[in-house]
Amino acid sequence: MIKRILSVLLAVWISVPGVLAAQVSADSAILLDADTHTVYFEKNADQRRLIASTTKIMTALVALQELDLDAVVPVPDAATRLGGSSMYLKAGERLTVRELLYGLLLMSGNDAAYTLADACGGVEVFSEKMNALAQKLGLRDTCFANPHGLDDENNYSTARDMAVLAAYALENPEFAKICACPSIKMGQRWMKNHNKLLQMYEGTLGIKTGYTKAAGRCLVSAAVRNGRRLVCVTLAAPDDWNDHISLYDQQFDSLTEVYAAKAGECAVILPLAGGGTVEARFAEDVRLSLFPEEMKSITWEYEAPHFLYGLPDSPIRIGKAVLMINGVNMKEVALLCG
């Protein structure tokens, strides 16, 4: 079996609107496709800024990387003296990592952040792990000095870097599950998610709010419609909820459902060893929702043999076709011969 790469542009006649013309209150903002990383809107997206509790996206990822969810850890006294948003932990109390993660992402607990860092060797060691992951992800304008996001000139990022981080975070099933949870009772604690978009906007997937006086209102969110996932980030945004809703609506409303291929349609022609050719056909319809910007960036990659020894008596699978958008695998479908 070899891999044949045949690029075929999808011909779709559609009126393509102009550049997303959103007006946002944020000093910095970006709207990014979680899967293709295509940017649909940006405003000062590479400006380094304080990011407040959106820092906790990275905190959660490092904790998930380093700790067992069922591990029980003690709350250090220092965790209870940070101030700011809290899940109201008490010194000496013992909680599972899972409970602390819910307190971190729903209630934005600074005490939860500190406790998780303490369980991983302390704030300094934990911050180094945060920065190591940031470097691995290519977040060039991001630096973490603490796990909670309280103001520190060495704790900063950009809208673009935070969007890339959020898209990465969504791929972690446990993170995605927790940040999408509207509320939960764990033990004697009732925890409600600070992210109002979960109630305000259908399809919201999470992710994290943040606020300090110096950073202003910060919000990293994600939403899905017709299988397409977008990530939105606003930093220093007085009207962040409406900023996100406006950006999502304008982009999602441009989605168009198209057939990229139909069942039985010829995908590629293969030679037969004894002479002649045979068609390899799509096994099923390939239908998906596309943004106007993607209409000319669709390609197919075909994985199929160099040739067949003979024509099969009945349809058999001889390979697959992979639909790509901007080089990203979006859909796979079997190829049949016979």
RODO-2510 file (C-alpha; in nm, 4 decimals, decimal comma):
residues 338
     n   res          X          Y          Z
     1     m     0,0000     0,0000     0,0000
     2     i     0,1484     0,3358    -0,0954
     3     k     0,0312     0,6875    -0,0363
     4     r    -0,0767     0,8816    -0,3411
     5     i    -0,1269     1,2521    -0,2881
     6     l    -0,3604     1,4038    -0,5429
     7     s    -0,4654     1,7603    -0,4754
     8     v    -0,8129     1,8407    -0,6026
     9     l    -0,9747     2,1760    -0,5394
    10     l    -1,3410     2,1602    -0,4469
    11     a    -1,5458     2,3704    -0,6852
    12     v    -1,8154     2,5522    -0,4887
    13     w    -1,9970     2,8589    -0,6126
    14     i    -2,0683     3,0878    -0,3218
    15     s    -2,0657     3,4554    -0,2443
    16     v    -1,7714     3,5133    -0,0108
    17     p    -1,8244     3,7959     0,2387
    18     g    -1,5545     4,0447     0,3225
    19     v    -1,3199     4,0380     0,6191
    20     l    -1,4945     3,9771     0,9500
    21     a    -1,6038     4,3257     1,0433
    22     a    -1,6481     4,2923     1,4180
    23     q    -1,6149     4,5786     1,6626
    24     v    -1,4868     4,4577     1,9982
    25     s    -1,4283     4,6336     2,3276
    26     a    -1,1088     4,4360     2,3936
    27     d    -0,7645     4,5905     2,3691
    28     s    -0,6448     4,2559     2,2290
    29     a    -0,8530     3,9853     2,0642
    30     i    -0,8416     3,6899     1,8280
    31     l    -1,0804     3,4365     1,6759
    32     l    -0,9127     3,1141     1,5695
    33     d    -1,0229     2,7786     1,4289
    34     a    -0,9413     2,5152     1,6916
    35     d    -0,8644     2,2510     1,4300
    36     t    -0,7016     2,4316     1,1369
    37     h    -0,5639     2,7259     1,3391
    38     t    -0,6938     2,9629     1,0726
    39     v    -0,7297     3,3147     1,2140
    40     y    -1,0604     3,4829     1,1254
    41     f    -1,0224     3,7985     1,3300
    42     e    -0,7446     3,9641     1,5255
    43     k    -0,6785     4,2894     1,7026
    44     n    -0,3418     4,3536     1,8674
    45     a    -0,3183     3,9755     1,8918
    46     d     0,0586     3,9752     1,9519
    47     q     0,0629     4,2432     2,2207
    48     r     0,1982     4,1074     2,5503
    49     r    -0,0452     4,1616     2,8341
    50     l    -0,1282     4,0478     3,1844
    51     i    -0,3691     3,7544     3,1596
    52     a    -0,5044     3,7160     3,5143
    53     s    -0,6735     3,3823     3,5867
    54     t    -0,6658     3,2622     3,2269
    55     t    -0,3200     3,1532     3,3460
    56     k    -0,5035     2,8599     3,5027
    57     i    -0,5524     2,6963     3,1636
    58     m    -0,1823     2,6131     3,1702
    59     t    -0,1986     2,5321     3,5413
    60     a    -0,4635     2,2693     3,4747
    61     l    -0,2706     2,1180     3,1838
    62     v     0,0495     2,0837     3,3844
    63     a    -0,1406     1,9371     3,6798
    64     l    -0,3063     1,6849     3,4478
    65     q     0,0360     1,6015     3,3080
    66     e     0,2063     1,5605     3,6453
    67     l    -0,0560     1,4312     3,8890
    68     d    -0,2974     1,1408     3,9195
    69     l    -0,6576     1,2617     3,9252
    70     d    -0,7375     1,0437     4,2248
    71     a    -0,4292     1,1410     4,4238
    72     v    -0,5138     1,3104     4,7544
    73     v    -0,3079     1,6184     4,8411
    74     p    -0,3022     1,8441     5,1471
    75     v    -0,3782     2,2161     5,1349
    76     p    -0,0761     2,4205     5,2478
    77     d    -0,1357     2,7176     5,4732
    78     a     0,0075     2,9571     5,2138
    79     a    -0,2675     2,8577     4,9691
    80     t    -0,5327     3,0022     5,2003
    81     r    -0,3651     3,3440     5,2277
    82     l    -0,3462     3,4479     4,8623
    83     g    -0,6683     3,6468     4,8377
    84     g    -0,8664     3,6963     4,5193
    85     s    -1,0930     3,4282     4,3767
    86     s    -1,1094     3,1142     4,5874
    87     m    -1,2693     2,7744     4,6326
    88     y    -1,2449     2,8408     5,0074
    89     l    -0,9939     2,5778     5,1069
    90     k    -0,8764     2,5340     5,4641
    91     a    -0,5170     2,4676     5,5655
    92     g    -0,4564     2,0981     5,6198
    93     e    -0,7689     1,9959     5,4280
    94     r    -0,7122     1,7033     5,1917
    95     l    -0,8680     1,6915     4,8448
    96     t    -0,8229     1,4875     4,5304
    97     v    -0,6510     1,6432     4,2311
    98     r    -0,9815     1,6091     4,0453
    99     e    -1,1641     1,8206     4,3084
   100     l    -0,8905     2,0823     4,2941
   101     l    -0,9131     2,0998     3,9143
   102     y    -1,2865     2,1658     3,9313
   103     g    -1,2220     2,4370     4,1890
   104     l    -0,9482     2,5764     3,9667
   105     l    -1,1431     2,5916     3,6404
   106     l    -1,4971     2,6573     3,7666
   107     m    -1,4416     2,8813     4,0689
   108     s    -1,1019     3,0103     3,9548
   109     g    -0,9563     2,9201     4,2933
   110     n    -0,6179     3,0765     4,3551
   111     d    -0,5964     2,8442     4,6538
   112     a    -0,6547     2,5445     4,4262
   113     a    -0,3817     2,6655     4,1892
   114     y    -0,1317     2,7027     4,4710
   115     t    -0,2208     2,3628     4,6181
   116     l    -0,1733     2,1888     4,2829
   117     a     0,1628     2,3616     4,2348
   118     d     0,2685     2,2676     4,5868
   119     a     0,1894     1,9023     4,5104
   120     c     0,4266     1,9222     4,2114
   121     g     0,7287     2,0526     4,4014
   122     g     0,6268     2,4098     4,4738
   123     v     0,5405     2,7242     4,2816
   124     e     0,8863     2,7779     4,1356
   125     v     0,9214     2,4230     4,0038
   126     f     0,5633     2,4241     3,8796
   127     s     0,6138     2,7555     3,6964
   128     e     0,9164     2,6056     3,5225
   129     k     0,6972     2,3186     3,4041
   130     m     0,4384     2,5681     3,2790
   131     n     0,7027     2,7516     3,0802
   132     a     0,8469     2,4270     2,9445
   133     l     0,5066     2,3330     2,8024
   134     a     0,4608     2,6854     2,6658
   135     q     0,7932     2,6522     2,4854
   136     k     0,6963     2,3102     2,3514
   137     l     0,3760     2,4587     2,2083
   138     g     0,5650     2,7444     2,0442
   139     l     0,4140     3,0177     2,2630
   140     r     0,6888     3,2705     2,2002
   141     d     0,5300     3,5657     2,3761
   142     t     0,4217     3,3863     2,6918
   143     c     0,5831     3,3588     3,0334
   144     f     0,4430     3,2179     3,3567
   145     a     0,5647     3,3297     3,6993
   146     n     0,2929     3,1650     3,9074
   147     p     0,0078     2,9154     3,8764
   148     h    -0,2806     3,1494     3,9679
   149     g    -0,2376     3,4583     3,7516
   150     l    -0,2253     3,7230     4,0232
   151     d    -0,0464     4,0252     3,8784
   152     d     0,3236     3,9790     3,8105
   153     e     0,5165     4,1545     3,5344
   154     n     0,6691     3,8175     3,4435
   155     n     0,3310     3,6489     3,4054
   156     y     0,2029     3,7483     3,0624
   157     s     0,0881     3,6247     2,7238
   158     t    -0,0856     3,7402     2,4061
   159     a    -0,4268     3,6768     2,2602
   160     r    -0,2694     3,4632     1,9865
   161     d    -0,0667     3,2480     2,2255
   162     m    -0,3662     3,1980     2,4545
   163     a    -0,5792     3,0874     2,1597
   164     v    -0,3195     2,8293     2,0575
   165     l    -0,3006     2,7116     2,4192
   166     a    -0,6795     2,6822     2,4403
   167     a    -0,6984     2,4793     2,1190
   168     y    -0,4360     2,2448     2,2610
   169     a    -0,6194     2,2222     2,5944
   170     l    -0,9430     2,1185     2,4235
   171     e    -0,7684     1,8022     2,3026
   172     n    -0,7327     1,6872     2,6640
   173     p    -1,0599     1,5049     2,7432
   174     e    -1,0448     1,5701     3,1181
   175     f    -0,9735     1,9402     3,0724
   176     a    -1,2527     1,9724     2,8150
   177     k    -1,4977     1,7933     3,0448
   178     i    -1,4202     2,0089     3,3482
   179     c    -1,4170     2,3503     3,1817
   180     a    -1,7510     2,2771     3,0109
   181     c    -1,9210     2,1880     3,3404
   182     p    -2,1748     2,4591     3,4446
   183     s    -2,1812     2,3502     3,8084
   184     i    -2,1085     2,0520     4,0264
   185     k    -2,1284     1,9348     4,3856
   186     m    -1,8181     1,7575     4,5121
   187     g    -1,8232     1,6535     4,8741
   188     q    -1,9778     1,9428     5,0654
   189     r    -1,8814     2,2007     4,8029
   190     w    -2,1155     2,3366     4,5401
   191     m    -1,9095     2,4868     4,2586
   192     k    -2,0493     2,7081     3,9845
   193     n    -1,8603     2,7972     3,6680
   194     h    -1,7726     3,1677     3,6359
   195     n    -1,7986     3,1408     3,2549
   196     k    -2,1417     3,2892     3,1798
   197     l    -2,1124     3,2014     2,8106
   198     l    -2,2097     2,8464     2,9052
   199     q    -2,5583     2,9841     2,9688
   200     m    -2,5505     3,2740     2,7246
   201     y    -2,4311     3,1086     2,4040
   202     e    -2,5402     2,7730     2,2619
   203     g    -2,2481     2,5495     2,1755
   204     t    -2,0042     2,6999     2,4259
   205     l    -1,7354     2,4499     2,5314
   206     g    -1,5731     2,6479     2,8186
   207     i    -1,2824     2,7575     2,8845
   208     k    -1,1653     3,0215     3,1394
   209     t    -1,2351     3,3683     3,2740
   210     g    -0,9917     3,6073     3,4399
   211     y    -0,9827     3,9466     3,6055
   212     t    -0,7527     4,1730     3,7998
   213     k    -0,7614     4,5511     3,8098
   214     a    -0,4339     4,5714     3,6181
   215     a    -0,5207     4,3039     3,3578
   216     g    -0,8837     4,4013     3,3125
   217     r    -1,1446     4,1462     3,2080
   218     c    -0,9863     3,8491     3,0273
   219     l    -1,1785     3,5669     2,8647
   220     v    -1,0721     3,2579     2,6723
   221     s    -1,3636     3,0610     2,5306
   222     a    -1,4465     2,7962     2,2731
   223     a    -1,7674     2,7143     2,0888
   224     v    -1,8854     2,4600     1,8334
   225     r    -2,1451     2,4669     1,5556
   226     n    -2,2021     2,2040     1,2858
   227     g    -1,8875     2,0253     1,3983
   228     r    -1,6662     2,3322     1,3602
   229     r    -1,4845     2,4534     1,6712
   230     l    -1,3691     2,8099     1,7241
   231     v    -1,1582     2,9631     1,9994
   232     c    -1,1964     3,3255     2,1011
   233     v    -0,9673     3,5277     2,3279
   234     t    -1,0198     3,8810     2,4549
   235     l    -0,7804     4,0626     2,6894
   236     a    -0,8676     4,3871     2,8679
   237     a    -1,2258     4,3712     2,7402
   238     p    -1,4921     4,5712     2,9274
   239     d    -1,7692     4,3956     2,7319
   240     d    -1,6129     4,0514     2,6932
   241     w    -1,9304     3,8408     2,6871
   242     n    -2,0738     4,0374     2,3961
   243     d    -1,7351     4,0521     2,2228
   244     h    -1,7265     3,6736     2,2101
   245     i    -2,0895     3,6344     2,1076
   246     s    -2,0475     3,8874     1,8268
   247     l    -1,7318     3,7230     1,6920
   248     y    -1,8808     3,3734     1,7082
   249     d    -2,2055     3,4766     1,5423
   250     q    -2,0385     3,6559     1,2546
   251     q    -1,8090     3,3644     1,1762
   252     f    -2,0494     3,0763     1,2401
   253     d    -2,3205     3,2452     1,0335
   254     s    -2,0909     3,2223     0,7306
   255     l    -2,0798     2,8400     0,7444
   256     t    -2,2062     2,6621     0,4344
   257     e    -2,2784     2,2896     0,4117
   258     v    -2,1272     2,1336     0,0998
   259     y    -2,0737     1,7895    -0,0510
   260     a    -1,7033     1,7300    -0,0967
   261     a    -1,7721     1,3875    -0,2460
   262     k    -2,0631     1,1519    -0,3048
   263     a    -2,0905     0,7778    -0,2469
   264     g    -2,0031     0,5829    -0,5617
   265     e    -1,8200     0,8753    -0,7198
   266     c    -1,4810     0,7926    -0,8715
   267     a    -1,1951     0,9120    -0,6524
   268     v    -0,8954     0,7747    -0,8406
   269     i    -0,8296     0,5340    -1,1307
   270     l    -0,5919     0,2438    -1,0654
   271     p    -0,4175     0,0245    -1,3254
   272     l    -0,4807    -0,3532    -1,3379
   273     a    -0,1786    -0,5843    -1,3581
   274     g    -0,3167    -0,7611    -1,6674
   275     g    -0,4018    -0,4376    -1,8426
   276     g    -0,6856    -0,1928    -1,8180
   277     t    -0,7954     0,0179    -1,5232
   278     v    -1,0437     0,0184    -1,2378
   279     e    -1,2138     0,2981    -1,0498
   280     a    -1,1641     0,3400    -0,6748
   281     r    -1,4858     0,4971    -0,5495
   282     f    -1,5875     0,6844    -0,2358
   283     a    -1,7698     0,4500     0,0041
   284     e    -1,9947     0,7217     0,1436
   285     d    -2,1037     1,0800     0,1059
   286     v    -1,8590     1,3353     0,2426
   287     r    -2,0524     1,6353     0,3653
   288     l    -1,9154     1,9086     0,5872
   289     s    -1,9607     2,2691     0,6881
   290     l    -1,7063     2,5130     0,5501
   291     f    -1,6187     2,8738     0,6085
   292     p    -1,5840     3,0875     0,2945
   293     e    -1,2098     3,1201     0,3537
   294     e    -1,1748     2,7420     0,3172
   295     m    -1,3489     2,6923    -0,0149
   296     k    -1,0253     2,7043    -0,2119
   297     s    -0,8040     2,5229     0,0382
   298     i    -0,9543     2,1729     0,0245
   299     t    -0,7357     1,8905    -0,1026
   300     w    -0,7667     1,5114    -0,1081
   301     e    -0,4924     1,2666    -0,0188
   302     y    -0,5436     0,9095    -0,1427
   303     e    -0,3872     0,6038     0,0158
   304     a    -0,4168     0,3184    -0,2369
   305     p    -0,2076     0,0437    -0,4018
   306     h     0,0094     0,1122    -0,7064
   307     f    -0,2128    -0,1323    -0,8954
   308     l    -0,4567    -0,4222    -0,8516
   309     y    -0,3920    -0,7753    -0,9760
   310     g    -0,7501    -0,8128    -1,0912
   311     l    -1,0998    -0,6759    -1,0647
   312     p    -1,2648    -0,7938    -0,7387
   313     d    -1,5859    -0,9963    -0,7713
   314     s    -1,7556    -0,7759    -0,5101
   315     p    -1,6739    -0,4340    -0,3632
   316     i    -1,3748    -0,4423    -0,1284
   317     r    -1,1899    -0,1693     0,0568
   318     i    -0,8566    -0,0975    -0,1088
   319     g    -0,7569     0,2207     0,0707
   320     k    -0,8862     0,5537     0,1939
   321     a    -0,9247     0,9166     0,0955
   322     v    -0,8335     1,1907     0,3415
   323     l    -0,9926     1,5319     0,3084
   324     m    -0,7550     1,8095     0,4111
   325     i    -0,8163     2,1780     0,4838
   326     n    -0,5011     2,3866     0,4956
   327     g    -0,3074     2,0646     0,5479
   328     v    -0,5220     1,9481     0,8429
   329     n    -0,6977     1,6107     0,8340
   330     m    -1,0704     1,6839     0,8553
   331     k    -1,2329     1,3633     0,7286
   332     e    -1,1416     1,0110     0,6171
   333     v    -1,3510     0,7880     0,3909
   334     a    -1,2907     0,4363     0,2579
   335     l    -1,2177     0,3699    -0,1084
   336     l    -1,3921     0,0730    -0,2697
   337     c    -1,3194    -0,1275    -0,5825
   338     g    -1,5325    -0,3910    -0,7469
***
